Amino acid sequence: MSYNCHHLLSPLLSSHSPPPTSRTPPKPTSQPPSWVDALRSRTRSNHFREAISTYIEMTVSGIRLDHFAFPAALKAAAGLRDLDTGGGGGQIHAAAVKFRYGSSSVTVANTLVNMNGKCGRIGDACKVFDRITERDQVSWNSYIAAFCRFEMWEQALEAFRTMQMEDVEPPSSFTLLHGYSLRMGDQKTFMNNALMAMYAKLGRIDESRAVFESSVDRDIVSWNTMISLFSQSDQFSEALDFFRFMVLEGVELDSVTIASVIPACSHLERLDFGKEIHAYVLRNNGLIENSFVGSALVDMYCNCHGLWNAMISGYTQNGFVEKALILFIEMIEVAGLLPNSTTMASVMPDCVQCEAFSSKESIHGYMVNLGFEENRYVQNALMDMYSRMRKIDISENIFDNLEDKDRVSWNTMITGYVLSGRHSNALVLLHEMQRQRGKRFMPMPLETYWHRTDVTVGSALVDMYLKSGCLNLSRKVFDEMPNRNVITWNVLIMAYGMHGKWEEALELFKKMEAEPNEVTFIALFAVCSHSGLINEGLTLFYRMKNDHGIEPTSDHYACVVDLLGQAVWKNMRQMGVKKEPGCSWIELRDEVHKFIAGDVAHPQTEQLYSFLETLSDKMRKEGYVPDTSSVLHDVDEDEKGNLLCGHSERLAIAFGTLNTAPGTTIRVAKNLRVCNDCHVATKYISKIMEREIIVMDAMRFHHFKKGTCSCGDYW
């Protein structure tokens, strides 16, 4: 296809380019290698003025330049951004055109496009480009880059679309052009579809998906491109997910949609889903007549394992684990079918839950004998099986050796850690998942939906999010669980108490569907203790036996002692009771930074203290008055104020503020209770810096936001 850019740039075309000539290019002369070598060497070394001087000497000496010398001289002129001086790019351009190298040598022509573009002669760059008969990738790259350099976005996008029509492999400027299109808000559907298709051809699935998700007006081509891309890349679960979203969006399906999604049903052996799609096809005569749709349906039904697997999976999902195992044996012994990877992935959970099946690890050996040890779906199921058997080390080993981890792999391992009580490992792996896969997945293992069918998993997730300070996620998991036991209720009651939400905690107790136990009241006493609810706590203590028949244990009495101890805690602090050295932690980019009071060992010590000093001045202007009663050193008041700035939590908060983006929540943990002054100071910091700051001290969480704390100044 012939492409001419004059219709884009006619107002910009100048008359500065040399006129065309009918002279034929000379045959390369036998010139001394030292001239060309010197010219090219000086250009490569960015000694552009020396290179231009060499070019002038060559012309003065009567040496005729060829297709090796011209590119070097033109690159030197481009480096100098020089067109008009003697020996500048304009004269070199004229010489190249005079000897017909501007059209006969694509290398020289590409260099001319690049030079004129860099020197601001976009019109001349277009004229040269139009005369190139055999354009290569470099031609398009130089051409599009010239438009991008001068922020001529519409022309650049038009050139890119024309390049696609000529079936040229995208140049490096393609990514640059994509960035500019996003920057300028070019959200036209056809452009986004073209970008998605091009990224798909390059095998860059994440980029293609990013374009899709950023598109405002998606059409059927957008959806079909993504579903087809996932199916062809063996990401069958993602293909089905996108198909579901497409249906929910109300987009009408066509033959391309059906032919792309049915292979995903076949590979995943989702016969139930495939039958639903088949029914839709039958209701639309135009689809069943399509040869690609018909072939895909035939291939799906030829997979005879599908019916067996569907039955086994159905029994498993409904809790009939023994029936699922019996059917698995009948499939092998009666029907004479060897199980495939989907069969094994479906039957492994049954092996764990069935008490009659004692040799649970034997299914692993059987799977290896079938040759499925490298199958990702089976490996995911094995990780789940060993996690539920509390053999988390084996799950870890399987996960670490997985070459291609998918969404299920990450979620299975994270949930395995949760089930084993290794919450810190779960959070570290969650951060690693986000880092490696970007925003492809939800930043939590909720999308496995296991918490909706397994009370143990759900309760463990509620507890994990509680201990990581994510109260909203704890409640989200709790609300999505159809069945909750007393452990689930106890965990959430404790969560509200630790986050200073005593009203919600007590209200949750009133709505409790399970019969409370000893742990329930320990959680309630902790809520009352943290919130200063002494009378409420004593009332609950008496109700525990009278209303619920629970005899108090030593743990309950200890909680009551702690509850009553709140009344004398203030006096103890005023008496100057000594405590262990304060220590605080903060996590940044998967690394934990530790601070102690008066710390000077951290690499950013100087910046931290300087920041806190400046911040203290701002706080005083807002009304902050340091509470120096906790400083027992015999020094003046100003020095006591300086000592307060060195408290470990304040250093950690300063570190988080300096090393994270504005508005980011700062999370700090401390081994002791927060002192009065730091508590007041942190309220001011949250207001001045417009940050939410979450501090977990020895007893509770403090949520500082807009100058207030969730504890209501009682801790």
C-alpha positions in Angstrom: 0.0 0.0 0.0 1.4 3.4 -1.0 1.4 5.9 1.8 1.9 9.7 1.4 2.1 12.0 4.4 1.5 15.3 2.5 -2.2 15.2 3.4 -1.1 15.3 7.0 1.5 17.9 6.8 0.9 20.2 3.8 0.8 23.3 6.0 4.2 22.4 7.5 6.1 21.4 4.3 8.9 23.7 3.7 10.9 24.4 0.5 14.2 23.8 2.2 14.8 20.3 1.0 17.0 19.9 -2.1 15.2 19.4 -5.4 15.1 15.9 -6.9 17.4 15.2 -9.8 17.5 12.6 -12.5 21.2 11.8 -12.1 22.0 8.2 -11.4 24.0 7.4 -8.3 27.7 6.9 -8.9 29.3 3.5 -8.5 31.1 3.3 -5.2 34.7 4.6 -5.6 37.7 2.9 -4.3 38.5 5.4 -1.6 41.0 5.0 1.2 39.6 3.1 4.1 41.1 5.6 6.5 38.7 8.4 5.4 35.5 6.4 5.9 36.8 4.6 9.0 37.7 7.9 10.6 34.4 9.5 9.7 32.4 6.5 11.1 34.6 6.2 14.2 34.2 9.8 15.2 30.5 9.6 14.7 30.2 6.5 16.9 32.3 8.2 19.6 29.9 11.2 19.5 32.7 13.5 18.3 30.3 15.1 15.9 32.3 18.2 15.0 35.4 16.2 14.2 33.2 13.9 12.0 31.8 16.9 10.1 35.4 18.2 9.6 36.4 14.9 8.2 33.4 15.0 5.8 34.5 18.5 4.6 38.0 17.3 4.1 36.8 14.4 2.0 34.7 16.6 -0.2 37.5 19.2 -0.7 39.9 16.3 -1.6 37.4 15.2 -4.3 36.5 12.0 -2.6 32.9 11.1 -3.5 30.9 9.8 -0.5 28.9 6.6 -0.8 26.2 4.8 1.1 28.7 4.0 3.9 29.9 7.5 4.4 26.6 9.4 4.1 24.9 7.8 7.1 27.8 8.6 9.4 27.9 12.2 8.2 24.2 12.6 8.6 24.2 11.1 12.1 26.9 13.6 13.1 24.8 16.5 11.7 21.8 15.2 13.6 23.8 15.0 16.8 24.8 18.7 16.4 21.2 19.6 15.4 23.0 21.6 12.6 21.3 22.1 9.2 22.4 25.5 8.0 26.2 26.0 8.7 28.9 25.0 6.2 29.1 21.3 6.1 25.8 21.1 8.1 23.0 18.6 7.6 21.4 20.7 4.8 24.4 20.5 2.6 24.9 16.8 3.3 21.3 16.2 2.5 21.7 18.0 -0.8 24.8 16.0 -1.7 23.0 12.7 -0.9 20.0 13.7 -3.0 22.3 14.9 -5.8 23.9 11.5 -6.1 20.5 9.7 -5.7 21.4 8.0 -2.5 18.3 9.6 -0.9 16.0 7.2 -2.7 18.3 4.3 -3.9 19.7 3.4 -0.4 17.2 2.8 2.3 20.0 3.2 4.9 20.8 6.7 3.7 17.1 7.5 3.4 16.4 6.4 7.0 19.3 8.5 8.2 17.9 11.5 6.3 14.5 11.0 7.9 16.1 10.8 11.4 18.3 13.8 10.9 15.5 16.1 9.6 13.2 15.0 12.3 15.8 15.7 15.0 16.7 19.1 13.5 13.1 20.3 13.3 12.6 19.9 9.5 9.5 17.6 9.8 8.4 18.5 6.3 11.7 17.4 4.8 11.6 14.2 6.9 8.2 13.5 5.3 9.4 14.2 1.8 12.3 11.8 2.2 10.0 9.1 3.7 7.5 9.4 0.8 10.3 8.7 -1.7 11.5 5.5 0.1 10.3 2.6 -2.1 11.2 -0.3 0.2 10.5 0.9 3.8 11.8 -1.2 6.6 11.2 -1.1 10.4 13.9 1.6 10.9 12.1 3.8 8.3 8.8 3.6 10.3 10.6 4.0 13.6 12.4 7.2 12.5 9.2 8.5 10.9 6.9 8.0 13.9 9.5 9.1 16.3 9.8 12.4 14.5 6.1 13.1 15.0 6.3 12.1 18.6 9.3 14.3 19.2 7.3 17.4 18.2 4.1 16.3 19.9 2.2 15.8 16.7 0.1 13.0 18.1 -2.6 12.7 15.5 -0.1 12.4 12.7 1.9 9.8 14.7 -1.2 7.7 15.3 -2.2 7.9 11.7 1.3 6.8 10.6 1.1 3.9 13.1 -2.3 2.8 11.7 -0.9 2.9 8.2 2.1 0.9 9.3 -0.2 -1.8 10.6 -2.0 -2.0 7.2 1.4 -2.6 5.5 1.9 -5.5 8.0 5.2 -4.2 9.3 6.6 -5.5 12.6 6.1 -2.7 15.2 9.2 -0.6 15.7 10.5 0.5 19.1 8.5 3.7 18.8 5.3 1.6 19.1 5.5 1.6 22.9 6.4 5.3 22.9 3.4 5.9 20.7 1.2 3.9 23.0 2.3 6.0 25.9 1.6 9.3 24.1 -1.8 8.0 23.0 -2.7 7.4 26.7 -1.2 10.7 27.7 -3.3 12.6 25.2 -6.4 10.7 26.1 -6.8 8.9 22.8 -9.4 6.3 23.9 -10.8 5.6 20.5 -12.0 2.0 20.3 -10.4 1.2 17.0 -7.0 2.5 18.2 -7.2 0.5 21.5 -8.2 -2.6 19.5 -5.2 -2.1 17.2 -2.9 -1.7 20.2 -4.3 -4.9 21.9 -3.9 -6.9 18.7 -0.3 -5.7 18.2 0.7 -6.5 21.8 -1.0 -9.9 21.3 1.2 -10.6 18.2 4.2 -9.8 20.3 3.1 -12.2 23.0 2.9 -9.3 25.5 -0.4 -10.4 27.2 -0.1 -8.1 30.2 0.2 -5.0 28.1 -2.7 -6.1 25.9 -4.8 -6.6 29.0 -3.8 -3.2 30.3 -5.0 -1.6 27.1 -8.3 -3.5 27.4 -8.9 -2.4 31.0 -8.1 1.2 30.2 -10.6 1.3 27.3 -13.7 3.2 27.9 -15.9 2.0 25.0 -15.1 -1.7 24.4 -16.8 -3.3 21.4 -17.1 -7.0 20.5 -13.7 -6.9 18.8 -12.1 -5.8 22.1 -13.6 -8.8 23.9 -12.9 -11.3 21.2 -9.2 -10.2 21.0 -8.7 -10.8 24.7 -10.6 -14.1 24.8 -8.7 -15.4 21.8 -5.4 -14.2 23.2 -5.9 -16.1 26.5 -7.0 -19.3 24.7 -4.1 -19.3 22.4 -1.7 -18.6 25.3 -3.1 -21.6 27.3 -4.5 -19.2 29.9 -7.9 -21.0 29.8 -9.2 -19.8 33.1 -8.7 -16.2 32.2 -10.4 -16.8 28.9 -13.5 -18.1 30.7 -13.4 -15.2 33.2 -13.4 -12.7 30.4 -16.2 -14.5 28.6 -18.4 -14.3 31.8 -17.6 -10.6 32.1 -18.5 -10.1 28.4 -21.9 -11.8 28.9 -22.5 -9.7 32.1 -21.7 -6.5 30.1 -24.5 -7.5 27.7 -22.2 -7.7 24.6 -23.8 -9.9 21.9 -21.7 -12.9 21.1 -20.6 -13.8 17.6 -18.9 -16.8 15.9 -15.4 -15.6 16.8 -16.4 -15.4 20.5 -17.8 -18.9 20.5 -14.9 -20.5 18.6 -12.4 -18.8 20.9 -14.0 -19.8 24.2 -15.0 -23.4 23.5 -11.4 -24.6 23.4 -11.0 -23.2 26.9 -14.0 -25.2 28.1 -12.4 -28.3 26.4 -9.0 -27.9 27.9 -10.4 -27.2 31.4 -13.0 -30.0 30.8 -15.8 -27.6 31.8 -18.4 -29.7 30.1 -21.2 -27.9 32.0 -20.0 -24.5 30.8 -19.5 -25.9 27.3 -23.1 -27.2 27.2 -24.5 -23.8 28.1 -22.6 -22.3 25.3 -23.8 -25.0 22.9 -27.4 -24.3 23.9 -26.8 -20.6 23.1 -25.4 -21.6 19.7 -28.5 -23.7 19.0 -30.8 -20.8 19.8 -28.9 -18.7 17.2 -29.0 -20.4 13.8 -26.4 -18.2 12.3 -23.8 -19.5 14.8 -24.3 -23.3 14.4 -23.8 -22.9 10.7 -20.3 -21.5 11.2 -17.6 -24.2 10.5 -15.2 -23.0 13.2 -17.9 -23.1 15.8 -19.0 -26.6 14.7 -15.4 -27.9 14.8 -14.8 -26.5 18.3 -18.0 -28.2 19.6 -17.0 -31.5 18.1 -13.5 -31.3 19.7 -15.1 -30.5 23.1 -17.4 -33.5 23.1 -14.7 -35.8 21.9 -13.0 -35.3 25.2 -14.8 -38.3 26.9 -13.3 -37.6 30.3 -15.5 -34.6 30.6 -18.6 -36.5 31.9 -16.6 -38.5 34.5 -14.8 -35.4 35.7 -18.0 -33.5 35.9 -19.6 -36.1 38.1 -16.5 -36.4 40.4 -16.2 -32.7 40.7 -19.9 -32.4 41.5 -19.7 -34.9 44.3 -16.6 -33.1 45.6 -18.1 -29.7 45.6 -21.2 -30.9 47.4 -19.3 -32.7 50.2 -19.8 -36.3 49.0 -16.1 -37.2 49.2 -16.5 -41.0 49.5 -18.9 -41.1 46.5 -16.4 -39.0 44.5 -13.6 -41.5 45.3 -15.8 -44.5 44.5 -16.7 -43.0 41.1 -13.0 -42.3 40.6 -12.2 -46.0 41.1 -15.1 -47.0 38.8 -13.8 -44.8 36.1 -10.5 -46.6 36.2 -11.6 -50.2 36.9 -15.0 -50.4 35.1 -14.8 -47.9 32.3 -11.1 -48.5 31.7 -10.2 -44.8 31.4 -7.0 -43.4 32.8 -7.6 -40.2 34.7 -6.3 -37.0 33.2 -5.0 -33.9 34.9 -8.5 -32.5 35.6 -9.5 -35.8 37.2 -6.5 -35.8 39.5 -7.1 -32.1 40.5 -10.7 -32.9 41.3 -10.1 -36.0 43.4 -7.2 -34.8 45.6 -9.3 -32.8 48.0 -11.4 -35.9 48.5 -8.3 -37.8 49.6 -7.7 -35.3 52.4 -11.2 -35.2 53.7 -12.0 -38.9 53.5 -11.1 -40.6 56.8 -11.3 -44.0 55.2 -8.6 -43.1 52.8 -5.6 -43.4 55.1 -2.7 -43.4 52.7 -3.2 -40.0 51.4 0.3 -39.4 50.1 -0.1 -42.5 47.8 -2.2 -40.4 45.4 0.9 -38.2 44.8 2.9 -41.3 43.8 0.0 -42.4 41.5 0.0 -39.0 39.9 3.7 -39.2 39.2 3.3 -42.6 37.6 0.7 -41.1 35.3 3.2 -38.4 34.2 1.4 -35.4 35.7 4.2 -34.2 38.0 4.8 -31.2 35.8 1.2 -30.4 35.2 0.3 -27.0 36.8 -3.3 -27.9 37.6 -2.3 -31.1 39.4 0.6 -29.3 41.2 -1.9 -26.7 42.5 -4.1 -29.4 43.8 -1.1 -31.1 45.4 -0.2 -27.8 47.2 -3.8 -27.6 48.5 -3.8 -31.2 49.6 -0.5 -31.0 51.6 -1.5 -27.6 53.1 -4.7 -29.2 54.5 -2.6 -32.1 55.8 -0.5 -29.4 57.7 2.5 -30.4 55.6 3.2 -26.9 54.5 6.9 -27.5 53.8 6.0 -29.9 50.9 3.5 -27.3 49.6 6.3 -24.8 49.7 8.7 -27.1 47.8 6.1 -27.7 45.0 5.4 -24.0 44.8 9.0 -23.0 44.6 9.6 -25.4 41.8 6.7 -24.3 39.7 8.0 -22.7 36.5 4.8 -21.1 35.4 2.7 -19.9 38.4 -0.8 -18.9 37.7 -3.4 -17.1 39.8 -4.5 -20.3 41.5 -0.9 -21.3 42.3 -0.3 -18.0 44.2 -3.7 -18.1 46.0 -3.3 -21.8 47.0 0.1 -21.2 48.6 -1.1 -18.0 50.3 -4.2 -19.8 51.7 -1.9 -22.7 52.7 0.1 -20.4 54.9 -3.1 -19.0 56.4 -4.4 -22.5 57.3 -1.0 -23.2 58.9 -1.1 -20.1 61.0 2.0 -18.6 59.2 0.4 -15.2 58.5 3.7 -13.4 58.0 4.7 -15.8 55.2 1.2 -15.3 53.7 1.7 -11.5 53.6 5.2 -11.7 52.3 4.0 -14.0 49.4 1.1 -11.6 48.8 3.5 -8.7 48.3 5.6 -10.9 46.0 2.6 -11.8 44.0 1.7 -8.1 43.5 5.2 -7.2 42.6 5.6 -9.9 39.9 2.2 -9.9 38.4 1.3 -6.2 38.8 -2.4 -5.6 39.1 -3.5 -8.6 37.1 -4.9 -10.2 40.3 -6.8 -8.9 43.2 -4.3 -8.1 46.0 -5.7 -10.9 48.2 -6.7 -14.5 47.9 -10.4 -13.8 48.0 -10.9 -14.7 44.4 -10.4 -18.4 45.2 -13.8 -18.3 47.0 -12.6 -21.1 49.3 -13.7 -19.1 52.3 -17.3 -19.4 51.0 -17.2 -23.2 51.2 -14.7 -23.9 53.9 -15.3 -22.5 57.4 -11.7 -23.2 58.5 -10.3 -21.3 55.5 -12.7 -18.4 56.1 -11.9 -18.1 59.8 -8.1 -18.2 59.0 -8.5 -15.4 56.4 -10.4 -13.3 58.9 -7.7 -13.8 61.4 -4.9 -13.1 58.9 -6.3 -9.8 57.8 -7.0 -8.8 61.4 -3.3 -9.3 62.2 -2.2 -7.4 59.2 -4.3 -4.4 60.2 -6.9 -4.8 57.4 -10.1 -4.7 59.3 -12.3 -4.0 56.2 -11.0 -7.1 54.5 -11.6 -9.2 57.7 -15.2 -8.0 57.6 -15.5 -8.6 53.8 -14.5 -12.3 54.3 -16.8 -12.6 57.3 -19.8 -11.3 55.4 -19.2 -13.5 52.4 -19.1 -16.7 54.5 -22.5 -18.5 54.3 -21.6 -20.6 57.4 -19.7 -19.3 60.4 -18.6 -21.1 63.6 -17.8 -19.7 67.0 -14.2 -19.3 66.0 -15.2 -17.0 63.1 -17.3 -14.8 65.5 -14.6 -14.7 68.1 -11.9 -13.6 65.7 -14.0 -10.7 64.3 -15.1 -9.5 67.8 -11.4 -9.4 68.7 -10.6 -7.6 65.5 -13.1 -4.7 66.3 -11.7 -4.5 69.8 -8.1 -4.2 68.7 -9.0 -1.5 66.2 -10.9 0.6 68.8 -14.3 -0.1 67.5 -15.9 -1.3 70.8 -19.4 -0.5 69.8 -19.2 -2.7 66.7 -17.6 -5.5 68.8 -20.4 -5.5 71.4 -23.1 -5.2 68.7 -21.5 -8.2 67.0 -21.7 -10.2 70.2 -25.5 -9.4 70.5 -26.0 -10.7 66.9 -23.8 -13.8 67.4 -25.4 -16.8 65.7 -23.2 -19.4 67.4 -23.2 -20.2 71.1 -20.4 -18.2 72.8 -17.6 -20.1 74.5 -14.7 -19.3 76.9 -12.7 -17.6 74.1 -15.6 -15.3 73.2 -15.6 -13.7 76.7 -11.8 -13.4 76.7 -12.2 -11.4 73.5 -15.0 -9.3 75.0 -13.0 -8.6 78.1 -10.1 -7.4 75.9 -12.5 -5.1 74.0 -13.6 -3.6 77.3 -10.1 -3.3 78.6 -8.8 -1.5 75.6 -11.7 0.9 75.5 -11.9 1.7 79.3 -15.4 0.0 79.6 -14.9 -1.2 83.2 -18.5 -1.4 84.2 -19.5 -3.2 80.9 -16.7 -5.7 81.3 -17.7 -6.6 84.9 -21.3 -7.0 83.7 -20.2 -9.4 81.0 -18.2 -11.3 83.6 -21.2 -12.0 85.7 -23.4 -12.8 82.7 -20.9 -15.3 81.5 -21.9 -17.8 84.2 -25.5 -16.7 84.9 -26.7 -16.5 81.3 -24.3 -18.9 79.4 -23.3 -21.4 82.1 -19.5 -20.8 81.5 -17.4 -21.2 84.6 -14.6 -18.5 84.9 -11.1 -19.8 84.3 -7.7 -18.4 85.3 -7.6 -16.6 81.9 -10.9 -14.9 82.6 -9.8 -13.7 86.0 -6.6 -12.4 84.4 -8.6 -10.4 81.9 -10.7 -8.9 84.8 -7.5 -8.0 86.6 -6.2 -6.3 83.4 -9.6 -4.5 83.1 -9.4 -3.1 86.6 -5.7 -2.3 86.1 -6.7 0.3 83.6 -7.9 2.4 86.4 -4.5 2.6 88.0 -2.4 2.6 84.8 -2.3 6.4 84.7 -1.0 6.6 88.2 1.7 4.0 87.5 3.0 6.1 84.6 3.0 9.2 86.7 5.1 7.3 89.3 7.7 6.8 86.6 7.5 3.0 86.3 10.4 1.9 84.1 9.8 -0.2 81.1 11.9 -2.1 78.5 13.5 -0.1 75.6 11.0 1.0 73.0 11.4 -0.6 69.5 9.4 0.0 66.4 9.2 -1.6 63.0 8.0 -0.6 59.6 8.0 -2.6 56.3 9.0 -1.0 53.0 9.3 -2.9 49.7 9.5 -6.3 51.4 12.2 -5.1 53.8 11.6 -4.5 57.6 13.3 -1.4 59.1 13.8 -1.4 62.9 14.3 1.6 65.1 15.0 2.0 68.7 14.7 5.2 70.9 17.5 7.6 70.0 18.5 5.5 67.0 21.5 6.8 65.0 22.4 3.6 63.2 20.0 3.8 60.3 21.4 5.0 56.9 18.9 7.8 56.8 19.4 9.0 60.3 20.4 12.5 59.3 17.4 13.0 57.1 15.0 11.5 59.7 16.0 13.8 62.5 16.1 16.8 60.2 12.6 16.0 59.0 11.3 15.6 62.5 12.8 18.9 63.6 11.1 20.7 60.8 7.9 18.8 61.5 8.0 19.7 65.2 8.0 23.4 64.2 4.9 23.0 62.1 3.2 21.0 64.9 3.9 23.8 67.5 2.3 26.3 65.1 -0.8 24.0 65.1 -0.9 24.0 68.9 1.3 21.0 69.9 2.9 21.2 73.3 5.4 18.4 74.1 4.5 16.3 77.1 7.9 15.9 78.8 6.6 14.1 81.8 7.8 10.8 80.5 11.4 12.1 80.1 13.2 11.4 83.3 16.6 12.8 82.3 17.9 15.8 84.2 17.9 18.2 81.3 16.1 21.4 80.3 12.7 21.4 78.7 14.0 22.0 75.2 16.4 19.1 75.4 13.5 16.9 76.7 11.6 17.9 73.6 14.5 16.8 71.4 14.6 13.5 73.2 10.9 12.9 72.5 11.7 13.3 68.7 13.9 10.3 69.0 11.3 7.9 70.2 11.3 4.8 68.0 7.7 5.1 66.6 8.3 8.7 65.6 11.5 7.7 63.7 9.6 4.9 62.0 6.7 7.3 61.0 9.3 9.8 59.7 10.9 7.0 57.6 7.6 5.9 56.2 6.6 9.5 55.3 9.9 10.2 53.5 10.0 7.0 51.6 6.4 6.5 50.4 4.2 8.5 48.0 1.9 11.3 49.5 -1.4 9.9 50.8 0.0 6.4 51.4 -1.1 4.7 54.6 1.8 4.3 57.1 1.8 1.1 59.2 4.1 0.8 62.2 4.4 -1.8 64.9 5.8 -1.2 68.4 6.8 -3.5 71.3 5.4 -1.2 74.0 2.4 1.0 74.6 2.7 4.3 72.8 3.7 7.1 75.2 1.4 10.1 75.8 3.5 12.5 73.8 4.0 10.3 70.8 0.3 9.6 70.7 -0.5 13.4 70.7 2.3 14.0 68.2 1.1 11.3 65.8 -2.3 12.9 65.7 -0.8 16.2 64.7 1.4 14.4 62.1 -1.6 12.7 60.5 -3.3 16.0 60.2 -0.3 18.0 58.9 1.0 15.4 56.4 -2.5 14.3 55.4 -1.7 10.7 56.1 -3.5 7.8 57.7 -1.1 6.3 60.3 -1.8 2.8 61.8 0.3 2.0 64.9 0.1 -1.4 66.6 1.5 -1.2 70.1 1.6 -3.9 72.7 -2.1 -3.9 73.3 -4.0 -2.5 70.3 -4.2 -0.8 67.0 -4.3 3.0 66.8 -5.8 4.5 63.6 -4.6 8.1 63.4 -6.4 10.2 60.8 -7.1 13.9 60.4 -5.8 14.6 63.9 -7.8 12.0 65.8 -7.2 8.4 67.0 -9.6 5.5 67.0 -8.8 4.7 70.6 -10.5 8.0 71.7 -7.3 8.8 73.7 -7.9 5.8 76.0 -5.3 3.0 75.7 
